[in-house]
Amino acid sequence: MQDRPTSRTPIVIAAVVALAVAAWFGWRHFESSKVLPTPPVATTAPADPAPPPAPAPTTAPTIQHPVDPPGTETAVQPAPLPALAEADALVRELVAGVVTSKDVVRFLQMDGFIRRVVATVDNLPREQAPLMVWPVYPTPQRFTTQRTDTGVENIHPDNSQRYTPFVQLIESVDSAKAVAVYRRLYPLFQQAYEELGFPGRYFNDRLVQVLDHLIATPVQTGPLAVTLVEVKGEVPSTRPWVRYEFADPALQSMSAGHKMLMRTGAENHQRLRARLIDIRARVASR
């Protein structure tokens, strides 16, 4: 199913969960080929005479949830990080110390992983989280539905089983090991966030905002009705299972992150929500 148009010591699982919750557990997006959202650009000319531009701020925005750099506990300083564009090998090595090599291959897209994490995390509260920047592979098997005697089409009760393996993976991650990885790589996360179009903004602050947004997703304990989006044109659709949306306009109008979590099923959603609450406590300043 698709979306129309995952103490002050942070841990890498916060980023991985925030993105994985959305990416792994989402339906493919109806417009997944769209580029990342960019800041809006004014389309109307200013009135004459134009007011003088506001002076540039002399100080950066206050950081709400600072990340302590690695090496603060001991006198041993870590080796310098590689450039962001050349960091894939180090990222793979460090992530493999938190997630097994088998699970890395099975679940994670490691090429440009940090940029993928940052883009997906930032997109979760938005209308869309484009497939092309996901840091995890889409959920295997097809999305399935079940029609009631009255003709209402609901998400099939067994559909949530597709997501269980990744829920188990998230729950199995050693937080202590993940702490060191996220702190070690944080400058690269910050650089990727600024390059995405947010200079002067702090990625860990955005991460906490997104975690709060995901935690607030309402758990849906009853059946979720869906409708098949009609495709008009001469070329027939060969993959109808990617063209479903929520029948309830209020649910369908929610963010990409909210809808993705709800689609995992009530049990998976509650397990993930508990993990997100724990993660939020670890990445946010107290």
RODOTI-193865 format. One line per 2 residues: number of its first residue (from 0); for each residue x, y, z of N, C-alpha, C. Coordinates in pm, 1 decimal. Example, Ala and Ser with C-alpha at 12.3 -4.5 7.8 and 13.67 -1.06 7.14 Angstrom:
2
0> 1319.0 -569.0 780.0 1230.0 -450.0 780.0 1320.0 -330.0 780.0  1285.0 -225.0 708.0 1367.0 -106.0 714.0 1290.0 3.0 787.0
This chain:
286
0> 84.6 -118.7 0.0 0.0 0.0 0.0 87.9 123.3 0.0  37.7 230.3 -51.8 121.9 345.3 -75.2 70.2 467.0 -4.3
2> 153.2 569.9 1.2 110.2 701.3 46.6 88.1 786.1 -75.7  -22.1 856.7 -70.5 -49.6 944.1 -182.8 -6.7 1082.9 -145.5
4> 6.1 1143.4 -299.1 16.7 1285.6 -322.0 -84.8 1310.0 -411.2  1099.5 481.5 1271.9 1145.6 424.0 1186.8 1248.9 494.0 1346.8
6> 1891.3 1047.4 2880.3 2013.8 1122.2 2911.2 2057.9 1195.1 2786.2  2160.3 1268.1 2768.3 2205.2 1337.5 2649.1 2283.6 1244.0 2559.5
8> 2291.7 1116.6 2594.7 2368.2 1023.2 2513.1 2280.4 966.9 2403.6  2300.2 1005.1 2276.2 2215.8 957.1 2167.6 2260.0 819.2 2121.3
10> 2170.7 748.0 2053.1 2203.0 614.5 2005.4 2161.8 598.8 1861.1  2236.7 518.3 1789.1 2211.2 502.6 1647.2 2077.4 438.5 1619.9
12> 2029.2 355.3 1712.8 1900.3 292.2 1685.7 1789.2 394.7 1678.3  1808.3 510.4 1741.3 1707.1 613.8 1728.9 1688.6 651.8 1584.0
14> 1798.7 673.8 1515.4 1789.2 705.8 1374.2 1738.4 586.7 1294.6  1791.4 468.5 1325.5 1752.8 350.3 1249.3 1606.4 318.3 1268.2
16> 1558.8 325.4 1394.6 1418.2 295.4 1419.4 1329.1 398.7 1353.5  1364.0 526.4 1369.9 1279.8 629.4 1313.1 1263.5 612.8 1163.7
18> 1371.4 579.6 1096.9 1362.0 561.5 952.8 1303.4 425.3 919.0  1341.7 321.7 996.0 1295.4 187.7 962.8 1147.6 172.3 987.5
20> 1099.6 235.3 1091.7 957.1 230.8 1119.1 880.1 281.6 998.4  931.3 386.0 938.9 863.4 438.9 822.5 894.0 359.0 698.4
22> 1018.4 334.8 674.1 1056.7 275.9 546.7 1022.1 128.7 536.2  1071.2 49.5 631.6 1046.6 -94.4 623.1 899.3 -126.1 633.7
24> 826.2 -52.5 717.9 688.6 -86.5 743.3 591.6 -9.5 656.3  638.7 62.8 561.2 549.3 138.9 477.0 509.4 64.1 353.0
26> 399.5 107.8 294.0 364.7 62.3 160.8 445.0 144.7 61.9  462.4 94.7 -57.3 533.4 172.5 -157.8 451.7 297.2 -188.7
28> 520.5 402.8 -214.5 452.4 529.9 -235.7 402.5 543.1 -379.5  282.1 603.5 -390.9 220.6 619.4 -522.0 306.4 706.2 -612.6
30> 377.2 802.1 -554.4 463.0 890.8 -632.3 604.9 881.9 -580.1  658.0 761.2 -572.4 788.2 739.7 -511.3 902.4 799.4 -591.9
32> 877.1 838.8 -713.6 984.8 894.6 -794.3 1006.4 1042.8 -769.6  927.0 1102.9 -683.0 942.8 1246.2 -658.0 1072.4 1273.4 -584.9
34> 1127.2 1390.4 -607.6 1252.4 1428.6 -541.7 1222.6 1471.2 -400.3  1327.4 1484.5 -320.1 1312.1 1527.1 -182.8 1250.8 1666.1 -177.5
36> 1167.2 1692.1 -73.2 1109.0 1825.1 -62.6 1216.1 1930.2 -39.0  1194.2 2045.7 -98.5 1286.5 2156.1 -79.9 1212.1 2272.0 -17.6
38> 1281.8 2361.6 47.5 1215.1 2475.9 107.8 1137.2 2554.3 3.3  1016.1 2604.9 38.7 934.3 2676.6 -59.3 1004.2 2802.2 -109.0
40> 977.8 2834.6 -235.1 1036.3 2952.5 -297.6 924.5 3048.4 -331.4  943.3 3174.6 -300.1 840.7 3274.1 -327.7 814.3 3283.4 -476.6
42> 685.1 3291.0 -513.3 649.1 3295.9 -655.1 593.9 3432.5 -695.4  580.2 3524.9 -602.3 529.2 3657.6 -634.4 637.4 3760.4 -611.8
44> 638.1 3863.8 -694.2 739.4 3968.5 -683.3 706.7 4058.8 -565.4  807.8 4106.9 -493.6 782.2 4196.3 -380.1 732.0 4331.2 -427.7
46> 654.1 4394.7 -343.4 602.2 4525.9 -378.1 714.6 4628.2 -376.3  699.4 4735.4 -454.5 797.0 4843.3 -458.5 751.5 4956.1 -366.4
48> 839.4 5019.4 -292.5 981.0 4981.5 -282.6 998.8 4863.1 -188.1  1092.9 4776.6 -219.2 1116.8 4657.7 -138.4 1181.8 4696.3 -6.7
50> 1137.7 4637.0 104.6 1202.2 4667.9 233.9 1342.9 4612.1 237.3  1428.9 4672.5 315.3 1566.5 4621.1 324.0 1566.4 4481.3 383.5
52> 1659.7 4396.0 340.8 1664.4 4259.2 394.1 1696.8 4260.1 543.9  1640.0 4162.4 613.3 1666.7 4151.3 756.6 1812.2 4112.1 777.7
54> 1874.6 4163.2 880.1 2015.0 4127.8 905.3 2027.0 3979.6 937.3  2136.1 3920.4 892.7 2160.1 3779.2 918.8 2182.5 3758.2 1067.8
56> 2129.2 3648.3 1120.6 2149.7 3623.2 1264.5 2297.1 3605.7 1296.0  2335.2 3658.4 1410.7 2476.2 3651.9 1449.0 2507.3 3524.0 1526.0
58> 2404.2 3456.4 1574.0 2425.1 3333.1 1648.2 2338.0 3222.8 1591.0  2384.3 3100.3 1601.1 2308.5 2986.0 1553.0 2192.2 2958.1 1647.6
60> 2085.1 2893.1 1596.3 1973.8 2857.2 1684.2 2021.2 2773.4 1802.2  1954.6 2791.5 1914.1 1992.2 2717.6 2034.1 1970.3 2568.3 2013.9
62> 2070.0 2489.0 2047.2 2058.5 2344.0 2037.2 1984.2 2293.6 2160.7  1877.5 2218.8 2138.6 1795.1 2170.1 2248.1 1842.0 2035.1 2301.4
64> 1895.0 1952.4 2212.2 1933.1 1816.5 2251.2 2073.9 1787.3 2199.5  2175.5 1843.4 2264.7 2313.3 1829.6 2216.6 2364.0 1686.4 2226.2
66> 2450.4 1651.2 2134.2 2513.5 1520.2 2130.7 2655.6 1533.2 2181.8  2687.8 1463.8 2287.4 2824.6 1466.6 2339.1 2917.8 1396.9 2240.2
68> 3029.7 1456.5 2205.4 3122.2 1391.9 2111.5 3185.8 1269.2 2173.7  3228.0 1172.7 2092.7 3296.0 1054.5 2147.6 3428.7 1093.1 2210.1
70> 3470.5 1014.1 2307.4 3597.8 1039.7 2372.2 3588.8 1130.1 2492.3  3465.6 1174.1 2528.1 3452.6 1262.2 2643.5 3470.2 1187.0 2775.4
72> 3450.4 1055.1 2772.5 3463.5 977.3 2895.9 3608.3 938.9 2924.2  3691.2 933.5 2820.6 3830.5 891.9 2837.4 3921.2 989.6 2764.1
74> 4050.3 972.5 2785.3 4148.4 1058.9 2718.7 4177.6 1011.1 2576.7  4123.8 896.3 2537.8 4149.0 840.8 2405.0 4052.9 903.0 2304.9
76> 4106.7 969.4 2206.5 4024.3 1031.6 2103.9 4013.5 939.0 1983.2  3894.8 926.7 1923.4 3879.1 839.4 1807.3 3949.8 895.3 1684.7
78> 3975.9 808.5 1590.4 4038.6 852.1 1465.9 3944.6 944.6 1389.9  3998.1 1035.1 1308.1 3912.7 1125.5 1231.3 3817.7 1047.8 1140.0
80> 3699.1 1104.5 1120.0 3602.1 1041.4 1031.5 3638.5 1068.3 886.1  3603.0 977.4 795.6 3623.2 1005.1 653.3 3523.8 1109.8 604.7
82> 3542.2 1155.5 483.3 3445.2 1245.9 422.7 3311.4 1173.8 409.1  3203.6 1249.0 412.3 3070.6 1189.4 404.8 3054.1 1103.0 280.6
84> 3104.9 1149.9 167.9 3090.8 1075.4 43.0 3171.4 946.5 42.1  3266.3 933.6 135.2 3352.3 815.5 138.9 3332.7 734.5 267.1
86> 3220.3 754.2 333.9 3201.9 696.0 467.3 3132.1 560.7 466.1  3087.7 510.6 351.6 3007.5 388.2 349.8 3078.8 270.0 414.1
88> 3207.7 254.5 388.4 3279.8 138.6 442.0 3283.7 144.4 594.5  3313.9 260.4 651.6 3317.2 273.5 796.6 3178.4 254.9 856.5
90> 3078.1 312.6 793.0 2941.6 299.1 843.1 2900.0 152.3 845.3  2930.0 81.4 736.3 2895.3 -61.2 730.5 2964.9 -138.0 842.9
92> 3091.7 -107.9 865.2 3167.4 -176.8 969.6 3107.2 -151.6 1107.5  3073.4 -27.0 1137.4 3020.5 7.2 1268.5 2878.5 -45.3 1287.9
94> 2796.6 -35.1 1184.3 2659.7 -84.8 1194.9 2658.8 -236.3 1212.3  2753.9 -304.7 1147.2 2762.6 -450.0 1160.6 2798.9 -492.1 1302.1
96> 2850.1 -399.5 1382.3 2876.0 -430.3 1522.0 2752.2 -420.7 1608.2  2645.0 -363.4 1553.0 2518.5 -349.2 1624.9 2413.8 -445.5 1570.2
98> 2413.3 -459.4 1437.7 2321.7 -550.0 1368.4 2406.5 -656.2 1299.9  2365.0 -780.8 1302.7 2444.4 -887.2 1242.6 2463.9 -863.8 1093.8
100> 2572.9 -916.2 1040.4 2601.4 -899.6 897.7 2488.0 -954.6 812.0  2429.4 -1064.1 855.8 2316.8 -1122.2 783.2 2199.2 -1026.4 776.9
102> 2169.7 -960.5 889.3 2059.3 -866.1 892.0 2092.1 -738.3 815.8  2219.0 -698.6 815.1 2258.3 -583.0 734.6 2224.5 -608.1 588.3
104> 2261.5 -724.4 538.1 2234.2 -759.4 398.1 2084.7 -770.7 373.6  2013.9 -825.5 468.8 1871.3 -852.1 451.4 1786.8 -726.3 457.5
106> 1821.9 -634.1 545.7 1732.4 -522.6 574.1 1781.1 -385.6 527.8  1911.7 -360.7 528.1 1961.1 -224.3 515.3 2022.6 -195.1 378.7
108> 1996.7 -76.7 326.6 2061.5 -26.9 205.8 2179.3 60.1 250.7  2297.9 6.1 241.2 2413.4 70.1 300.5 2479.1 174.7 211.2
110> 2446.1 179.7 85.0 2504.0 282.5 -0.1 2442.7 417.7 36.8  2528.8 511.4 75.1 2478.8 641.7 117.7 2388.6 632.6 239.4
112> 2419.5 540.0 330.2 2328.7 509.6 441.1 2298.0 632.5 526.0  2398.9 711.1 559.5 2374.9 826.4 646.9 2283.8 927.5 579.5
114> 2307.2 955.2 453.2 2218.6 1048.2 382.5 2076.7 993.2 374.4  2065.2 862.3 355.6 1933.0 799.6 350.4 1860.6 813.4 485.0
116> 1934.3 788.8 593.1 1876.0 801.7 726.4 1825.0 943.2 749.0  1908.5 1039.4 722.4 1873.5 1178.4 749.1 1753.2 1221.0 665.6
118> 1753.2 1188.2 537.1 1642.5 1228.3 450.0 1512.0 1162.9 492.3  1517.0 1034.5 525.0 1394.7 963.9 561.9 1341.0 1012.4 696.0
120> 1429.9 1029.6 793.3 1386.0 1082.6 923.2 1317.2 1216.9 903.5  1377.8 1304.4 825.3 1319.4 1436.8 804.7 1186.2 1430.4 731.9
122> 1167.7 1328.8 646.7 1045.2 1319.0 568.7 927.6 1258.9 645.0  950.5 1189.3 754.4 843.3 1114.9 820.0 724.0 1200.8 861.5
124> 743.8 1321.9 913.4 626.6 1401.3 949.8 561.2 1468.1 829.3  616.1 1451.4 713.5 563.4 1514.7 593.2 462.5 1422.9 523.7
126> 408.1 1471.1 414.7 306.7 1394.2 341.8 365.2 1269.0 279.0  490.4 1277.0 234.2 552.9 1164.0 166.6 693.8 1141.4 219.5
128> 735.3 1014.7 216.2 873.8 976.7 246.4 920.4 892.8 127.9  980.1 954.9 25.0 1006.6 886.7 -101.8 1088.0 758.6 -88.3
130> 1044.4 658.5 -160.1 1107.4 527.2 -158.9 1253.6 533.1 -199.0  1288.7 622.4 -289.6 1423.6 620.3 -345.8 1530.6 658.6 -243.4
132> 1492.2 715.6 -128.9 1592.9 749.9 -28.7 1580.7 665.3 97.3  1498.9 562.1 95.3 1488.4 476.0 212.5 1623.1 411.1 243.3
134> 1658.3 397.6 372.0 1780.6 326.8 409.1 1756.7 178.3 434.9  1633.9 133.2 420.4 1601.0 -8.0 436.8 1523.5 -54.6 315.1
136> 1526.7 -183.8 292.5 1454.4 -239.5 178.8 1305.6 -245.3 209.3  1221.0 -228.2 107.4 1076.2 -236.3 130.0 1035.7 -373.5 183.9
138> 924.6 -374.8 252.4 874.0 -497.6 311.9 849.4 -604.3 205.2  894.3 -727.1 228.0 868.5 -833.1 130.2 722.0 -876.3 131.0
140> 686.4 -953.2 33.3 550.2 -1000.9 11.3 456.9 -884.8 -24.6  340.9 -921.0 -72.9 246.3 -820.7 -117.7 152.6 -778.5 -5.6
142> 110.1 -654.7 -13.6 5.1 -605.5 73.5 -124.6 -677.7 38.0  -199.6 -723.2 141.5 -321.3 -800.5 117.1 -439.4 -739.1 191.1
144> -557.7 -762.4 136.4 -681.1 -710.9 194.8 -781.3 -824.2 211.2  -888.3 -793.4 281.0 -995.5 -890.4 303.6 -1128.3 -816.4 295.3
146> -1219.4 -868.3 214.0 -1349.0 -803.6 195.8 -1452.1 -865.6 289.1  -1528.9 -782.6 358.6 -1631.5 -830.6 450.4 -1758.1 -865.3 373.8
148> -1854.6 -923.8 446.1 -1982.3 -960.0 384.0 -2058.2 -837.9 334.8  -2029.4 -723.1 394.2 -2098.1 -600.6 353.6 -2025.4 -527.7 240.5
150> -1913.4 -586.0 193.9 -1841.5 -526.4 82.8 -1730.8 -431.4 121.1  -1707.7 -412.0 251.0 -1600.1 -323.9 295.5 -1466.8 -398.0 282.6
152> -1367.8 -332.9 226.4 -1235.7 -392.8 209.0 -1142.8 -342.2 318.9  -1091.5 -434.2 402.0 -1002.5 -400.5 512.1 -863.6 -458.1 488.1
154> -766.3 -402.0 557.5 -634.3 -463.2 557.8 -646.6 -603.1 617.2  -588.1 -701.7 551.6 -599.9 -839.9 596.8 -533.5 -856.5 734.3
156> -596.5 -930.2 825.8 -536.5 -948.5 958.8 -396.4 -1008.5 955.1  -367.8 -1090.8 853.9 -236.0 -1154.3 845.4 -130.0 -1063.1 785.2
158> -170.3 -945.3 738.8 -74.3 -857.4 672.5 37.6 -811.9 766.7  5.2 -802.2 896.0 104.8 -754.4 993.0 221.7 -850.9 1008.9
160> 203.1 -977.7 970.7 310.6 -1074.4 985.5 430.2 -1041.4 897.6  407.8 -964.2 792.2 518.0 -925.4 704.8 621.3 -841.1 779.0
162> 576.6 -770.5 881.5 662.2 -674.3 950.1 727.9 -728.9 1076.2  681.9 -844.2 1122.3 731.0 -899.2 1248.7 882.6 -919.9 1251.8
164> 946.5 -972.6 1145.8 1091.6 -992.7 1153.3 1169.1 -864.5 1182.3  1124.9 -754.2 1126.2 1198.2 -631.5 1151.5 1168.0 -574.9 1288.8
166> 1046.5 -594.2 1337.4 1015.7 -554.5 1474.5 1107.7 -628.8 1571.6  1124.8 -757.7 1547.2 1213.4 -837.6 1632.0 1357.5 -788.7 1623.1
168> 1400.0 -748.7 1503.5 1534.6 -694.8 1487.9 1551.8 -567.3 1569.9  1456.4 -476.9 1560.3 1463.9 -351.4 1634.5 1472.4 -378.7 1784.7
170> 1394.2 -474.0 1831.6 1392.7 -504.0 1973.8 1520.5 -573.8 2021.1  1593.6 -633.4 1929.0 1713.0 -708.9 1966.9 1840.0 -624.9 1969.6
172> 1835.5 -502.6 1920.5 1956.3 -420.0 1912.3 2007.8 -385.7 2052.0  2137.4 -399.2 2070.8 2203.6 -365.0 2196.7 2221.5 -212.8 2202.5
174> 2146.3 -149.1 2291.0 2149.5 -3.3 2297.9 2286.7 50.7 2335.3  2356.7 -20.1 2422.1 2489.1 27.3 2464.9 2585.1 36.0 2346.5
176> 2581.6 -65.1 2259.5 2667.4 -61.5 2140.8 2620.9 46.3 2043.2  2492.0 60.4 2033.0 2438.7 159.7 1941.0 2474.6 301.3 1983.6
178> 2483.4 324.2 2114.0 2520.9 456.6 2165.6 2652.4 501.9 2104.7  2751.6 414.8 2112.9 2885.3 450.5 2065.1 2886.5 475.2 1915.0
180> 2809.2 398.3 1839.6 2807.2 412.5 1694.3 2748.2 547.2 1653.9  2633.8 580.5 1709.2 2569.5 706.9 1673.8 2657.1 826.4 1711.2
182> 2714.9 823.5 1829.0 2801.4 933.0 1870.8 2925.4 942.2 1781.8  2978.4 827.9 1745.4 3097.4 825.5 1660.5 3068.2 888.6 1524.8
184> 2951.3 861.3 1470.6 2917.7 906.6 1335.8 2839.8 1037.5 1333.6  2808.0 1092.8 1449.0 2716.5 1207.2 1449.3 2760.7 1323.6 1360.4
186> 2887.4 1361.7 1355.2 2923.8 1472.9 1266.4 2881.4 1450.2 1121.0  2880.1 1324.3 1077.0 2837.2 1295.5 940.1 2686.4 1309.6 926.1
188> 2611.0 1269.0 1027.9 2466.8 1291.2 1026.2 2436.8 1440.9 1020.3  2510.9 1517.7 1098.5 2489.1 1661.3 1101.1 2521.7 1723.2 965.3
190> 2632.4 1679.7 905.2 2669.0 1733.0 774.6 2563.3 1699.6 669.7  2514.4 1576.7 671.8 2412.6 1536.1 575.3 2285.4 1617.4 593.4
192> 2249.9 1648.2 716.5 2129.4 1726.7 742.6 2144.2 1868.9 690.4  2260.3 1927.9 710.1 2282.6 2062.7 658.2 2283.5 2063.7 506.0
194> 2343.6 1961.0 445.9 2345.8 1952.9 299.8 2205.9 1929.7 242.3  2116.7 1872.4 320.1 1980.4 1849.4 275.1 1903.2 1979.7 258.2
196> 1954.6 2085.8 319.3 1889.2 2215.1 306.4 1857.4 2280.4 439.2  1928.7 2239.6 545.1 1901.8 2294.7 676.8 2029.2 2344.0 743.6
198> 2098.8 2438.8 683.0 2221.4 2491.3 745.0 2188.4 2560.1 876.9  2272.4 2536.6 975.6 2249.8 2596.7 1105.3 2149.3 2524.2 1191.2
200> 2084.7 2421.1 1137.6 1989.4 2341.6 1215.4 2059.4 2216.8 1268.2  2008.6 2161.0 1377.6 2074.2 2051.3 1447.5 1995.6 1922.2 1425.6
202> 2061.4 1821.6 1367.2 1990.3 1699.4 1328.8 1931.5 1627.2 1449.5  2002.5 1620.7 1560.1 1948.3 1547.1 1674.7 1821.3 1612.2 1728.9
204> 1812.4 1745.1 1717.6 1688.3 1812.4 1755.6 1573.9 1767.9 1664.0  1603.2 1759.4 1535.3 1500.9 1714.4 1440.5 1461.1 1569.6 1469.4
206> 1558.3 1486.8 1503.8 1530.5 1347.7 1535.3 1434.6 1336.7 1652.6  1456.2 1416.9 1756.5 1367.5 1413.8 1872.2 1227.1 1458.5 1832.5
208> 1218.4 1561.6 1748.1 1087.8 1606.1 1699.9 1014.4 1493.8 1626.7  1087.1 1422.0 1542.5 1026.2 1314.6 1464.2 984.5 1199.1 1554.6
210> 1067.6 1166.8 1652.8 1029.9 1062.0 1747.5 902.4 1099.5 1821.7  891.6 1224.5 1865.1 768.1 1269.9 1930.8 648.7 1254.0 1836.6
212> 669.7 1286.8 1710.6 563.0 1275.4 1612.1 519.6 1130.1 1595.2  615.2 1038.8 1585.7 582.6 897.8 1569.7 515.6 840.9 1693.8
214> 564.1 878.1 1810.5 506.2 828.4 1935.5 359.9 869.1 1947.7  324.5 983.1 1892.3 186.9 1033.5 1901.0 92.4 965.1 1802.7
216> 143.1 874.8 1719.0 57.0 806.2 1622.6 -48.7 724.1 1695.5  -176.3 743.8 1665.6 -280.6 667.5 1735.7 -278.3 520.3 1695.6
218> -283.5 431.7 1794.1 -287.2 288.1 1767.3 -428.3 250.2 1724.2  -438.1 185.4 1609.3 -566.8 144.9 1554.1 -591.9 -2.1 1587.9
220> -682.7 -27.5 1681.0 -706.9 -164.2 1725.9 -812.8 -236.2 1643.9  -893.0 -162.6 1570.0 -997.3 -225.1 1489.3 -954.8 -240.2 1345.6
222> -1042.9 -297.9 1261.8 -1011.7 -313.3 1119.4 -989.8 -177.5 1052.6  -897.1 -173.5 958.7 -868.8 -51.5 884.5 -918.6 -67.7 741.6
224> -1019.8 9.6 706.4 -1077.2 1.7 572.0 -987.7 74.5 473.2  -976.3 17.9 353.5 -894.9 76.2 247.7 -974.0 76.9 118.0
226> -928.7 159.4 26.8 -988.9 164.5 -106.2 -878.8 156.8 -211.3  -911.5 99.4 -323.8 -817.4 87.0 -434.7 -826.6 211.6 -521.4
228> -714.3 279.7 -537.8 -711.5 402.5 -616.8 -725.2 367.8 -764.9  -815.9 434.6 -830.0 -837.6 409.7 -972.1 -726.3 472.7 -1054.3
230> -676.9 398.6 -1151.1 -575.9 449.1 -1242.6 -638.2 460.5 -1380.8  -638.8 580.9 -1432.3 -696.7 604.7 -1563.9 -586.8 611.5 -1669.0
232> -613.3 556.4 -1783.3 -515.5 558.1 -1891.1 -522.9 430.5 -1972.4  -447.3 430.5 -2080.2 -450.6 316.1 -2170.3 -367.2 199.5 -2120.0
234> -265.5 228.2 -2036.4 -178.0 122.7 -1987.7 -237.5 63.9 -1860.0  -272.1 -64.4 -1860.7 -333.4 -124.9 -1741.7 -232.9 -137.0 -1627.7
236> -282.8 -129.2 -1503.9 -197.9 -145.4 -1386.0 -175.8 -293.4 -1360.5  -50.9 -333.0 -1348.6 -17.1 -473.6 -1323.6 16.0 -499.3 -1177.4
238> 13.7 -394.8 -1093.5 47.4 -409.9 -952.3 -54.4 -336.0 -866.2  -178.8 -384.6 -864.3 -283.2 -311.7 -790.2 -258.0 -304.3 -640.7
240> -177.3 -396.5 -586.8 -155.9 -397.0 -442.2 -78.6 -275.8 -392.3  -20.1 -195.3 -480.7 50.3 -74.6 -437.3 -37.8 49.4 -450.4
242> -165.6 31.9 -481.9 -252.7 146.2 -508.9 -363.9 161.2 -405.0  -341.8 114.1 -284.1 -442.1 128.0 -180.2 -414.7 250.2 -92.8
244> -524.0 307.2 -41.9 -513.6 413.6 56.4 -624.5 395.0 159.4  -612.2 463.5 273.0 -713.7 451.7 375.6 -846.9 507.8 326.6
246> -955.1 437.7 360.9 -1088.0 485.9 323.3 -1128.7 606.4 407.1  -1081.4 613.1 530.4 -1112.6 724.2 618.6 -1026.3 844.4 580.3
248> -1087.5 953.9 534.3 -1008.5 1070.8 493.5 -920.1 1125.2 605.5  -964.7 1113.1 729.8 -884.3 1164.0 840.7 -755.3 1084.6 855.6
250> -761.0 953.6 835.7 -640.3 872.4 842.4 -552.6 895.1 720.4  -614.3 904.3 603.9 -537.5 922.0 482.2 -465.6 1055.3 478.0
252> -517.2 1155.3 549.1 -454.4 1288.3 549.4 -338.8 1298.2 647.8  -313.6 1192.6 724.3 -204.0 1196.1 820.4 -69.3 1189.9 750.4
254> 35.6 1210.3 827.7 170.6 1210.7 771.4 212.3 1072.0 726.0  319.3 1067.3 648.2 372.5 939.4 602.5 409.2 851.0 720.5
256> 474.4 907.6 821.3 515.8 829.3 937.1 399.1 772.6 1014.6  294.1 854.0 1035.6 176.5 805.4 1106.4 111.6 689.5 1031.6
258> 92.0 705.0 902.2 23.6 601.1 825.2 105.2 472.9 819.9  234.7 485.6 808.2 318.7 366.9 801.4 312.8 286.8 930.6
260> 315.8 356.2 1043.4 308.3 286.4 1170.7 173.0 217.2 1187.2  65.8 284.6 1151.0 -66.2 225.7 1166.1 -81.4 99.9 1081.1
262> -17.1 98.1 967.3 -30.9 -15.5 876.7 44.1 -139.9 923.0  127.9 -126.3 1021.7 200.0 -243.3 1069.8 110.8 -337.1 1149.5
264> -5.9 -290.6 1190.0 -93.0 -368.7 1276.0 -78.9 -325.3 1420.3  -185.4 -341.8 1497.3 -188.5 -288.1 1633.7 -77.4 -344.7 1721.5
266> -52.9 -476.0 1714.9 48.6 -536.1 1801.9 187.8 -484.8 1768.1  223.5 -487.3 1640.1 354.3 -436.3 1599.9 368.6 -289.0 1634.5
268> 261.7 -213.7 1611.3 265.0 -70.5 1640.1 292.8 -46.3 1787.6  226.9 -119.3 1875.3 246.6 -99.3 2018.2 387.8 -137.3 2060.6
270> 441.9 -244.1 2002.6 579.3 -283.7 2034.7 678.6 -177.9 1986.8  655.0 -125.3 1868.0 743.3 -22.0 1815.1 730.2 107.9 1893.7
272> 610.0 140.6 1932.7 589.2 262.7 2009.6 664.5 256.2 2142.6  661.1 140.6 2207.3 735.3 125.0 2333.1 884.0 145.5 2310.8
274> 934.4 95.2 2197.2 1076.7 110.7 2165.2 1109.3 256.5 2135.2  1019.4 323.6 2065.3 1040.5 463.9 2033.1 1043.0 550.6 2159.0
276> 956.6 519.8 2254.7 955.1 594.7 2380.4 1087.9 577.4 2453.1  1139.0 455.4 2455.3 1267.6 429.7 2519.2 1379.5 505.0 2448.2
278> 1376.7 502.9 2315.9 1479.5 571.3 2237.7 1473.6 721.8 2261.1  1352.8 775.3 2262.9 1335.8 918.9 2282.1 1398.9 963.0 2414.9
280> 1380.0 882.0 2517.7 1438.1 914.0 2648.4 1589.5 916.9 2644.1  1649.0 839.3 2553.4 1794.1 829.9 2546.4 1855.5 939.5 2459.5
282> 1783.4 987.0 2357.6 1843.2 1085.7 2268.2 1812.2 1228.8 2307.0  1711.1 1247.5 2391.9 1672.2 1383.1 2428.9 1740.4 1425.2 2557.5
284> 1774.2 1553.3 2566.0 1830.1 1607.0 2689.3 1725.8 1601.7 2799.2  1769.0 1573.8 2918.7 1677.1 1562.3 3031.1 1664.0 1694.5 3102.2
